[in-house]
């Protein structure tokens, strides 16, 4: 069974963030010192976090527009 869209909208960013925190704390091979924006490592960590956050806020905006137009 698939969860509803609002559930997925909240669940996917939280799972992505939890996975990132888990990797950062547990995995020994997690890259350390990826704070320089010129580093490829920085963008390899930024992209998996950016996509779910973008989807979440895109759907949030879309729902806001739908609610505004129907009220």
N, C-alpha and C positions, 0 to 999 in steps of 0.2 A: 504494500500500500504506500502511496505517495502522500507525504504531508501537504498541507495546504500552502499556498503561496506566501501568506503572511508568516507562517511558521518557518518556511525555508528562508525568507528574507532576513529573519532574525538569527536563525540557526547557523547558516553558512558563514557569515562573518565571525561569529563567536567560535565556531569550530576551527576556522583558519587561524584566528588569533591564538587559540589554545594550542594548536599544533606548532605554531611558531615559538611560543613560550616554552613548550615542552622540548622542542629541538634545541633551543638556546640554553636550557638548563641541564639537559640530560646527555645530549649527544656530544661526544668528545671531538668529533670531526666538524662540528659547527664552526663556521669561520669567525675568528675573533678579529676585532679591529676593522670592521667594515663600515667605518663612519665617514670615510672620504668619498665625496660625490664623484670623484674621478675614477673610483675603483669599480670594476665590473661586478665585484662581489656585492657592493651596495645595491646595485640595480637588480641582481639576482634575488635579493631578499625583499626589495621594495615591490617588485611586480606581483608576487603571489598575494601580498597584502592589499595592494591597490585594486585589483580586479574585484574581489568581493565587496570592498567598501564602495567602489563606484556603482556596482549593481544595486547595493542596498540604498544608496542615496538617490539613484535614478528612479527606483521603484517608489521610494518615499515621496519624491517630487511629483511623480505621476499620480500617486494616490491623493496627494494634496490638491492637485489640479482637478481631479475627478470629483472630489468632495466639494470643492469650491464651486464648480459649475453646477452641481446638482442641488445645492442648497440655496 
